[in-house]
Amino acid sequence: MSHKYVGGCEHVRTWADHDPIDNHTCHCSVCKRVTGQPTTHVVFFKHDDLHAANEHNMNRQPFNSENPDGPLELCTCKTCGAPVMLDDKQHRIRVIVPNLMGYQSRGLEASYHAFYDPKTGVPKPNDGRPVYEGLRPEFTWPAGS
């Protein structure tokens, strides 16, 4: 069966047939620490819209090591160690980082910059997309399931 968005690794496949609820370039310190990238392309799906085959083959660890009780867990493949997705313990969202989690970014392009902090000294992005100090103002967290 063909799906709209497909990623993961050869041991844990992930997919979605519904469009994401948010797409942004993240500037937060947690994403920088976890990915090693200066900015991270982040895609949010409603929790029940992003599926995983072989979920039993995923290790889960806190996404934010400085807040280990936070809601997001980084899921990695037990077999090859590849990052697969972020899972929300509150069942609101599931998150992918296309360039690290096996997804093509075509159709998943970031629409804005999130968590930009001018105090970091990094120049404000000027690529024509809006820049916010958090998520876009109209973003609403879905209810947990």
ABEGO torsion letter per residue (X at the ends): XBBABBBEBAABBBBBABBBABBBBBABAAAAAAAGBABBBBBBBBAAABBBBGAAABBBBBABAABAABABBBBBBAAAGBBABBBBAAGABBBBBAAAAGBBABGABBABBBGBBAAAGBBBBAAGBBBBABBBAABBBBBBX
